[in-house]
Amino acid sequence: MQSRKSIKPVILVGGKGKRLGKNKALISIDGESVLRKTVFLLEEIFETVPLLIGDNSEINGFPVIPDVVKGAGPLGGLYTAFLHTDAKFIFLTACDMPFIKKELLIAMKEKLPPCCDVFVPYYRGFTEPLFAFYSRRLLGSVEEIISLKKYFPVRKIFSFAKVLYFDEREIVKYDPEFLTFININTKEDYELAKRIASAS
């Protein structure tokens, strides 16, 4: 089990929300801010205040660390996070995931292997790189990719990192419907999220 002091939670708040038609960091469901809910959940689990990284200096009442490299997407957010903490691992997530299961994240935190570079959920044939742990050992590699000044997805680093998976058999113990991994990219996603919230 990792010491809580060796993990820093990070929330990416830089998405433009073009398909949604609004800033995703300002989404509310049933009158509750998704970002605020995520901040407080991560603060409770990791016992440290999350870093928010994005394009602004403040959003929804929370201070935001501006991206060091503009336009580099989530990988740029990870790079900025590495530069603003000396934690051994970063837990990276997004601001538009309204149904994060506390028990699932606690289980991942407790089972985080110290030898890995990436610890990521794997379910239904997919990984979820924006709900994953990243080792500080990746800083040099991430910096090298960023220096190419091309937009790369976070998964780009998987090809040269030691990646371990929190697989589907484990995930279903805590989140059998995989609700944690629902994120809001479009208006249709937003309507689905509101229906799920109303039914719960």
Buried (B, 14 or more C-beta within 10 A) or exposed (E): EBEEEEBBBBBBBBBEBEEBEEBBBBBBBEEEBBBBBBBEBBEEBBEBEBBBBBBBEEBBEBEBBEBBBEEBBBBBBBBBBBEBBEBBBBBBBBBBBBBBBBEBBBBBBEEBEEEBBBBBBBBEEEBBBBBBBBBBEBBEBBEEBBEEEEEBEBBBBBEEBBBBBBEBEBBEEBBEEBBBBBBBBEEEBBEEBBEBEEEE
